[in-house]
Amino acid sequence: MTYPKLRVAVIGNGMIANAAHIPAYRNLSDRVEIVAVADTRLQAAKETAARYGIPKWYEDPQQMLDEVHPDWVSVCTPNNYHKHWSIQALRAGAHVLCEKPIAANARDGQEFYRLAKNGRSQVLVAHILRRNASYIKIRDLIRSGAIGR
């Protein structure tokens, strides 16, 4: 059975979008089509779109969500905008892959997950280093009480 390609948009066109998210999606080109990028820095959006042959770029992420209606959104903005743009993408009916952290505090994180749970969209948080040996060692030191809580 063949499925239609997921239509992906990326909000925030800095290093992580250009070095990780977009190349990863391009490796899945048989299943994914990057349809638009947005960044409040218009030049960043234009350069990213040109670099990867993405057909649409926006300075206003909300306008992109409203016009493109992507199936999936990667939120690659500075940390303090993760929650806002993830929620806006969920409200637009998209699934969300958000860079960490999802929010600035636990209350905001709970709001984010509550909205995701009550909707039909899936949410993923990009914790790509959680299995990194250094992080596992730090986790183990914390659990043992050796360096605090």
C-alpha positions as CSV (number, residue, x, y, z in Angstrom):
1,M,0.0,0.0,0.0
2,T,1.3,3.4,-0.8
3,Y,0.6,6.5,1.2
4,P,0.6,10.1,0.2
5,K,3.7,12.0,1.1
6,L,3.6,14.0,4.4
7,R,3.7,17.7,3.7
8,V,6.3,19.2,6.1
9,A,7.0,22.8,7.1
10,V,9.8,24.1,9.2
11,I,9.5,27.1,11.5
12,G,12.9,28.6,12.4
13,N,15.6,28.4,9.8
14,G,18.8,28.5,11.8
15,M,21.5,26.0,12.4
16,I,19.4,23.1,13.7
17,A,16.9,23.3,10.8
18,N,19.6,23.5,8.2
19,A,22.0,21.0,9.7
20,A,19.5,18.4,11.0
21,H,15.8,18.7,10.3
22,I,15.8,19.6,6.6
23,P,18.6,17.1,5.7
24,A,16.7,14.3,7.6
25,Y,13.5,15.1,5.8
26,R,15.3,15.1,2.5
27,N,16.6,11.6,3.3
28,L,13.0,10.6,3.5
29,S,12.0,12.2,0.2
30,D,10.0,9.1,-0.9
31,R,7.7,9.8,2.1
32,V,8.1,13.5,2.9
33,E,7.9,16.7,0.9
34,I,9.1,19.9,2.5
35,V,6.5,22.5,1.3
36,A,7.5,25.6,3.1
37,V,9.8,27.3,5.6
38,A,9.3,30.3,7.9
39,D,11.5,32.5,9.9
40,T,11.0,36.0,11.4
41,R,14.3,36.8,9.7
42,L,13.1,36.8,6.1
43,Q,16.6,36.5,4.7
44,A,17.1,33.2,6.7
45,A,13.8,31.8,5.2
46,K,14.7,32.8,1.7
47,E,18.3,31.4,1.9
48,T,17.0,28.1,3.4
49,A,14.3,27.7,0.7
50,A,16.9,28.5,-2.0
51,R,19.5,26.1,-0.6
52,Y,17.1,23.1,-0.6
53,G,14.7,24.0,-3.4
54,I,11.8,24.5,-1.1
55,P,8.9,26.2,-3.0
56,K,7.6,28.6,-0.3
57,W,9.2,30.8,2.4
58,Y,7.6,33.1,4.9
59,E,8.6,35.8,7.3
60,D,5.4,35.1,9.3
61,P,5.1,31.5,10.6
62,Q,1.4,32.0,11.3
63,Q,0.8,33.0,7.7
64,M,2.6,29.9,6.5
65,L,0.4,27.7,8.7
66,D,-2.7,29.4,7.5
67,E,-1.8,29.2,3.8
68,V,0.1,25.9,3.5
69,H,-1.8,23.7,6.0
70,P,1.2,21.3,6.5
71,D,0.7,17.8,7.9
72,W,3.8,18.0,10.0
73,V,5.8,21.0,11.4
74,S,9.3,21.1,12.8
75,V,9.7,23.9,15.3
76,C,13.4,24.9,15.3
77,T,13.1,28.4,16.7
78,P,15.0,29.8,19.7
79,N,13.8,28.1,22.9
80,N,11.5,30.8,24.2
81,Y,9.3,30.4,21.0
82,H,9.0,26.6,21.1
83,K,5.8,26.4,23.0
84,H,4.1,29.2,21.1
85,W,4.8,27.8,17.6
86,S,4.2,24.2,18.6
87,I,0.8,25.2,19.9
88,Q,0.0,27.2,16.8
89,A,1.0,24.2,14.6
90,L,-1.2,21.9,16.7
91,R,-4.1,24.4,16.4
92,A,-3.5,24.4,12.6
93,G,-4.0,20.6,12.7
94,A,-0.4,19.6,12.1
95,H,1.7,17.0,13.9
96,V,4.7,18.6,15.6
97,L,8.4,17.8,16.0
98,C,9.7,20.4,18.5
99,E,13.3,21.0,19.5
100,K,13.9,20.8,23.2
101,P,12.9,22.2,25.5
102,I,9.2,22.3,24.7
103,A,8.5,25.1,27.2
104,A,10.2,27.4,29.7
105,N,8.6,25.8,32.7
106,A,6.5,22.7,33.8
107,R,3.2,24.6,33.7
108,D,3.7,25.7,30.1
109,G,4.9,22.1,29.2
110,Q,1.7,20.7,30.7
111,E,-0.4,23.1,28.7
112,F,1.4,22.1,25.5
113,Y,0.9,18.4,26.2
114,R,-2.7,18.9,27.2
115,L,-3.5,20.5,23.9
116,A,-1.7,17.7,22.1
117,K,-3.5,15.0,24.0
118,N,-6.9,16.6,23.4
119,G,-6.3,16.9,19.7
120,R,-5.6,14.4,17.0
121,S,-2.0,15.4,16.4
122,Q,1.2,13.6,17.4
123,V,3.9,15.5,19.3
124,L,7.6,14.6,19.3
125,V,10.3,16.4,21.2
126,A,13.8,16.2,19.7
127,H,15.9,14.8,22.5
128,I,18.5,13.4,20.1
129,L,21.3,13.2,22.7
130,R,19.4,11.3,25.4
131,R,21.2,8.1,24.6
132,N,24.6,9.8,24.4
133,A,27.2,8.2,26.7
134,S,28.0,11.5,28.5
135,Y,24.3,12.2,29.2
136,I,23.8,8.6,30.5
137,K,26.8,9.0,32.9
138,I,25.5,12.4,34.1
139,R,22.0,10.8,34.7
140,D,23.6,8.0,36.6
141,L,25.6,10.4,38.8
142,I,22.4,12.4,39.6
143,R,20.4,9.2,40.4
144,S,23.2,8.0,42.7
145,G,23.2,11.4,44.6
146,A,26.8,11.9,43.8
147,I,26.3,15.4,42.3
148,G,22.9,16.4,43.7
149,R,19.3,16.3,42.5
